[in-house]
């Protein structure tokens, strides 16, 4: 009998029993909404006032639509509350929703998480059926593996998953019932599917991912939201200073669903370059400075790009290979534009450090480029002609290691694979060249 089947059979009336640990904003909204979806839910909190409010059909705090859900589901006996962790004994899923506030140094405070997981572990000795511990609190990637699992003492009855929340105060009930994103991550597929099934009535497809990805996605989303707000405010401030309607600028920007409001450019990879992005960022921040206007977010874009490029360069410099074959010279694929190509900076440092390098780019022929494009590359790397190979075969035959600095067409990618040469891919996901475990000291 499978783990998931045992879980389903252990819950009465065909519903899953969920113990929600913590009845703050996230916990109480999650408890009430999960009960509304037909699950049996027990909210557990040390605060007697919160528990009493729920038992009396009242929300412990104001959140539009929450009190009605609490009242109706308490009346229907799908939702109850307790100050005792004894209620977890009958639960199939323990949904951990305790706070992880900031410490003075900016790190997360995990005292509440450690305490509640320790308390859960103390109940396991008397337990006879499986339990999924789902961490809904915001935690740094690696927390479930490095803190939660060890505290549970490796019990064979327990699986740990990450189920981050994406609820905004003021519209939390609506966000829960009409989710834009649902993420469940873990190493036990059946436990992951069980937690995802709690949300099955909702109009969303669950993203089933790894444990660390689930933990990280919450930070990625919040950081992106903060960057979007700061970007809009900086563009708005500059627009207003230039007597341009900020609302009209941003509303028009959002009309572009192909490049602007889309997945385009939201893929980890190599540094940006070319004749537009660096030049226009410099011009924008320069003109803002002439207006005595600081735009820290936009000012940081080019230094951020330089740091990302340096991480890639450092990774390549650490390769043990003697002869490096670099695929790609232009700033991106399907062009011969060399202006401000990050590959040129990469080559300059490799050559400066004494590495043997040769280059192949299917669209670069030195005798065919001219003007500012030719002047740029000859100024940066005067002996570029001696480094360019005319074919991939020539490059692959010579090199010990391939460095991919530009997205390859399928036939070239296949050729590189068949060569058997080791590959460092700088345009793939960032993890391809920035790796290493999370030190326990940061958790």
HUCOR-V209198 format. One record per pair of residues at least 24 apart in sequence whose C-alpha atoms are under 8 Angstrom apart, sorted by the first residue. I is the first residue (numbers start at 0). J is the second residue. D is the distance in whole Angstrom. If there is no record, write none. Layout:
# HUCOR-V209198
i=I j=J d=D
i=I j=J d=D
This chain:
# HUCOR-V209198
i=2 j=129 d=8
i=2 j=189 d=7
i=2 j=190 d=8
i=3 j=189 d=6
i=3 j=190 d=7
i=3 j=193 d=7
i=5 j=128 d=8
i=5 j=129 d=8
i=6 j=91 d=6
i=6 j=128 d=8
i=6 j=129 d=7
i=9 j=91 d=8
i=9 j=128 d=7
i=10 j=90 d=8
i=10 j=91 d=7
i=14 j=38 d=5
i=14 j=39 d=6
i=15 j=39 d=6
i=15 j=90 d=8
i=15 j=91 d=6
i=15 j=92 d=8
i=15 j=197 d=8
i=16 j=40 d=6
i=16 j=41 d=8
i=16 j=89 d=7
i=16 j=90 d=5
i=16 j=91 d=5
i=16 j=92 d=7
i=17 j=41 d=6
i=17 j=90 d=6
i=17 j=91 d=6
i=17 j=92 d=5
i=17 j=93 d=6
i=17 j=94 d=7
i=18 j=42 d=6
i=18 j=43 d=7
i=18 j=86 d=7
i=18 j=87 d=6
i=18 j=90 d=6
i=18 j=91 d=8
i=18 j=92 d=6
i=18 j=93 d=5
i=18 j=94 d=6
i=19 j=43 d=6
i=19 j=93 d=6
i=19 j=94 d=5
i=19 j=95 d=6
i=19 j=96 d=7
i=20 j=44 d=6
i=20 j=93 d=7
i=20 j=94 d=6
i=20 j=95 d=5
i=20 j=96 d=6
i=20 j=97 d=7
i=20 j=115 d=8
i=21 j=95 d=7
i=21 j=96 d=5
i=21 j=97 d=5
i=22 j=49 d=7
i=22 j=50 d=8
i=22 j=96 d=7
i=22 j=97 d=8
i=23 j=59 d=8
i=23 j=96 d=8
i=23 j=97 d=7
i=24 j=60 d=8
i=24 j=168 d=8
i=25 j=96 d=6
i=25 j=164 d=7
i=25 j=166 d=7
i=26 j=95 d=8
i=26 j=96 d=5
i=26 j=97 d=7
i=27 j=58 d=8
i=28 j=65 d=7
i=28 j=171 d=7
i=28 j=172 d=6
i=29 j=175 d=8
i=30 j=78 d=7
i=31 j=65 d=7
i=31 j=68 d=6
i=31 j=69 d=5
i=31 j=72 d=7
i=31 j=78 d=7
i=32 j=68 d=7
i=32 j=172 d=7
i=32 j=175 d=7
i=32 j=176 d=7
i=33 j=197 d=7
i=33 j=198 d=8
i=34 j=72 d=6
i=34 j=77 d=6
i=34 j=78 d=6
i=35 j=68 d=7
i=35 j=72 d=6
i=35 j=77 d=8
i=36 j=197 d=8
i=36 j=198 d=8
i=36 j=200 d=7
i=37 j=77 d=7
i=38 j=77 d=7
i=38 j=197 d=7
i=39 j=76 d=8
i=39 j=77 d=5
i=39 j=78 d=6
i=40 j=77 d=6
i=40 j=78 d=5
i=40 j=79 d=6
i=41 j=78 d=6
i=41 j=79 d=5
i=41 j=80 d=5
i=41 j=81 d=7
i=41 j=86 d=7
i=42 j=78 d=8
i=42 j=79 d=6
i=42 j=80 d=4
i=42 j=81 d=6
i=43 j=80 d=6
i=43 j=81 d=5
i=43 j=82 d=5
i=43 j=83 d=7
i=43 j=84 d=7
i=43 j=86 d=8
i=44 j=80 d=8
i=44 j=81 d=7
i=44 j=82 d=5
i=44 j=83 d=8
i=45 j=82 d=5
i=45 j=83 d=8
i=46 j=82 d=7
i=47 j=82 d=6
i=50 j=80 d=5
i=50 j=81 d=6
i=50 j=82 d=7
i=51 j=80 d=8
i=53 j=79 d=7
i=53 j=80 d=6
i=54 j=79 d=6
i=54 j=80 d=6
i=62 j=168 d=7
i=62 j=169 d=6
i=62 j=170 d=7
i=62 j=171 d=7
i=62 j=172 d=8
i=63 j=169 d=6
i=63 j=170 d=7
i=63 j=171 d=8
i=63 j=172 d=7
i=64 j=172 d=7
i=65 j=172 d=7
i=84 j=118 d=8
i=84 j=119 d=8
i=85 j=122 d=8
i=87 j=119 d=8
i=88 j=122 d=7
i=88 j=126 d=6
i=90 j=130 d=7
i=91 j=128 d=8
i=91 j=129 d=7
i=91 j=130 d=5
i=91 j=131 d=6
i=92 j=130 d=6
i=92 j=131 d=5
i=92 j=132 d=6
i=92 j=133 d=7
i=92 j=194 d=8
i=93 j=130 d=7
i=93 j=131 d=6
i=93 j=132 d=5
i=93 j=133 d=6
i=94 j=132 d=6
i=94 j=133 d=5
i=94 j=134 d=6
i=94 j=135 d=6
i=95 j=132 d=7
i=95 j=133 d=6
i=95 j=134 d=5
i=95 j=135 d=5
i=95 j=136 d=6
i=96 j=134 d=7
i=96 j=135 d=5
i=96 j=136 d=5
i=97 j=136 d=6
i=98 j=136 d=7
i=98 j=137 d=8
i=99 j=136 d=7
i=99 j=137 d=7
i=99 j=138 d=7
i=106 j=441 d=8
i=107 j=138 d=7
i=107 j=139 d=8
i=107 j=442 d=8
i=113 j=146 d=8
i=113 j=147 d=7
i=113 j=150 d=8
i=116 j=147 d=7
i=116 j=150 d=7
i=116 j=151 d=7
i=117 j=150 d=6
i=117 j=151 d=7
i=119 j=151 d=8
i=120 j=150 d=7
i=120 j=151 d=5
i=120 j=152 d=7
i=123 j=154 d=8
i=128 j=156 d=7
i=129 j=156 d=5
i=129 j=157 d=6
i=130 j=156 d=6
i=130 j=157 d=5
i=130 j=158 d=7
i=131 j=157 d=6
i=131 j=158 d=5
i=131 j=159 d=6
i=131 j=160 d=7
i=131 j=190 d=6
i=131 j=194 d=8
i=132 j=157 d=7
i=132 j=158 d=6
i=132 j=159 d=5
i=132 j=160 d=6
i=133 j=159 d=6
i=133 j=160 d=5
i=133 j=161 d=5
i=133 j=162 d=6
i=133 j=194 d=8
i=134 j=159 d=8
i=134 j=160 d=6
i=134 j=161 d=5
i=134 j=162 d=6
i=134 j=163 d=7
i=135 j=161 d=6
i=135 j=162 d=5
i=135 j=163 d=5
i=135 j=164 d=6
i=136 j=163 d=6
i=136 j=164 d=7
i=137 j=163 d=6
i=137 j=164 d=8
i=137 j=214 d=7
i=137 j=217 d=7
i=138 j=214 d=6
i=139 j=214 d=6
i=139 j=215 d=7
i=139 j=442 d=7
i=140 j=211 d=5
i=140 j=212 d=7
i=140 j=214 d=5
i=140 j=215 d=5
i=140 j=437 d=8
i=141 j=211 d=6
i=141 j=214 d=8
i=141 j=437 d=7
i=141 j=442 d=8
i=142 j=442 d=6
i=143 j=210 d=8
i=145 j=439 d=7
i=145 j=442 d=8
i=146 j=442 d=8
i=158 j=187 d=7
i=158 j=190 d=7
i=159 j=185 d=7
i=159 j=187 d=8
i=159 j=190 d=8
i=160 j=184 d=6
i=160 j=185 d=5
i=160 j=186 d=8
i=160 j=187 d=8
i=160 j=190 d=7
i=160 j=191 d=6
i=160 j=210 d=6
i=161 j=185 d=6
i=161 j=210 d=6
i=161 j=213 d=6
i=161 j=214 d=6
i=162 j=194 d=8
i=162 j=213 d=7
i=162 j=214 d=8
i=163 j=213 d=7
i=163 j=214 d=7
i=163 j=217 d=6
i=164 j=217 d=8
i=165 j=217 d=8
i=176 j=201 d=6
i=177 j=201 d=7
i=177 j=202 d=7
i=177 j=203 d=8
i=178 j=202 d=7
i=178 j=203 d=6
i=179 j=203 d=7
i=180 j=204 d=8
i=180 j=205 d=7
i=180 j=206 d=8
i=181 j=205 d=5
i=181 j=206 d=6
i=182 j=206 d=5
i=182 j=207 d=6
i=182 j=208 d=7
i=182 j=213 d=6
i=183 j=207 d=5
i=183 j=208 d=6
i=183 j=210 d=8
i=183 j=213 d=6
i=184 j=208 d=5
i=184 j=209 d=5
i=184 j=210 d=4
i=184 j=211 d=7
i=184 j=212 d=7
i=184 j=213 d=5
i=184 j=214 d=8
i=185 j=209 d=5
i=185 j=210 d=4
i=185 j=211 d=8
i=185 j=213 d=8
i=186 j=210 d=6
i=226 j=296 d=8
i=229 j=296 d=7
i=230 j=296 d=7
i=230 j=297 d=7
i=233 j=294 d=6
i=233 j=296 d=8
i=233 j=297 d=8
i=237 j=287 d=7
i=237 j=292 d=7
i=240 j=290 d=8
i=266 j=428 d=7
i=267 j=426 d=8
i=267 j=427 d=7
i=267 j=428 d=5
i=267 j=429 d=5
i=268 j=425 d=6
i=268 j=426 d=4
i=268 j=427 d=5
i=268 j=428 d=5
i=268 j=429 d=6
i=269 j=307 d=8
i=269 j=308 d=7
i=269 j=311 d=8
i=269 j=404 d=7
i=269 j=425 d=6
i=269 j=426 d=5
i=269 j=427 d=8
i=269 j=429 d=8
i=270 j=304 d=6
i=270 j=305 d=8
i=270 j=307 d=6
i=270 j=308 d=5
i=270 j=341 d=6
i=271 j=304 d=7
i=271 j=330 d=7
i=271 j=340 d=8
i=271 j=341 d=7
i=272 j=330 d=6
i=272 j=338 d=8
i=272 j=339 d=5
i=272 j=340 d=5
i=272 j=341 d=6
i=273 j=330 d=6
i=273 j=331 d=8
i=273 j=336 d=7
i=273 j=337 d=7
i=273 j=338 d=5
i=273 j=339 d=5
i=273 j=340 d=6
i=274 j=336 d=8
i=274 j=338 d=6
i=274 j=339 d=7
i=277 j=301 d=7
i=277 j=339 d=8
i=308 j=341 d=7
i=308 j=345 d=8
i=310 j=433 d=7
i=311 j=425 d=7
i=311 j=432 d=7
i=311 j=433 d=8
i=312 j=345 d=6
i=312 j=348 d=8
i=312 j=349 d=8
i=314 j=432 d=6
i=314 j=433 d=7
i=315 j=402 d=8
i=315 j=423 d=8
i=316 j=349 d=7
i=320 j=399 d=6
i=320 j=400 d=6
i=321 j=354 d=7
i=321 j=355 d=6
i=321 j=399 d=7
i=322 j=354 d=7
i=322 j=355 d=5
i=322 j=356 d=6
i=322 j=357 d=8
i=322 j=397 d=8
i=322 j=398 d=5
i=322 j=399 d=5
i=322 j=400 d=7
i=323 j=354 d=7
i=323 j=355 d=6
i=323 j=356 d=5
i=323 j=357 d=7
i=323 j=398 d=5
i=323 j=399 d=6
i=323 j=400 d=5
i=323 j=401 d=6
i=323 j=402 d=7
i=324 j=356 d=6
i=324 j=357 d=5
i=324 j=358 d=6
i=324 j=359 d=8
i=324 j=394 d=6
i=324 j=395 d=7
i=324 j=397 d=8
i=324 j=398 d=5
i=324 j=399 d=7
i=324 j=400 d=6
i=324 j=401 d=5
i=324 j=402 d=6
i=325 j=356 d=7
i=325 j=357 d=6
i=325 j=358 d=5
i=325 j=359 d=6
i=325 j=401 d=6
i=325 j=402 d=5
i=325 j=403 d=6
i=325 j=404 d=7
i=326 j=358 d=6
i=326 j=359 d=5
i=326 j=360 d=6
i=326 j=401 d=7
i=326 j=402 d=6
i=326 j=403 d=5
i=326 j=404 d=6
i=326 j=405 d=7
i=327 j=358 d=7
i=327 j=359 d=6
i=327 j=360 d=5
i=327 j=361 d=8
i=327 j=403 d=7
i=327 j=404 d=5
i=327 j=405 d=5
i=327 j=406 d=8
i=328 j=358 d=7
i=328 j=359 d=7
i=328 j=360 d=6
i=328 j=363 d=8
i=328 j=404 d=7
i=328 j=405 d=8
i=329 j=360 d=8
i=329 j=363 d=8
i=329 j=405 d=8
i=330 j=405 d=8
i=331 j=405 d=6
i=331 j=406 d=7
i=332 j=405 d=6
i=332 j=406 d=6
i=332 j=407 d=7
i=333 j=362 d=7
i=334 j=362 d=6
i=335 j=362 d=6
i=335 j=363 d=6
i=335 j=368 d=8
i=336 j=372 d=6
i=337 j=372 d=6
i=337 j=375 d=7
i=337 j=376 d=7
i=338 j=371 d=8
i=338 j=372 d=6
i=338 j=375 d=6
i=338 j=376 d=8
i=342 j=404 d=7
i=343 j=376 d=8
i=343 j=379 d=7
i=343 j=380 d=8
i=347 j=379 d=8
i=347 j=380 d=7
i=356 j=386 d=7
i=357 j=386 d=5
i=357 j=387 d=6
i=357 j=388 d=7
i=357 j=394 d=7
i=357 j=398 d=8
i=358 j=386 d=6
i=358 j=387 d=5
i=358 j=388 d=6
i=358 j=394 d=7
i=359 j=387 d=6
i=359 j=388 d=5
i=359 j=389 d=7
i=359 j=390 d=7
i=359 j=391 d=6
i=359 j=394 d=7
i=361 j=390 d=8
i=395 j=420 d=8
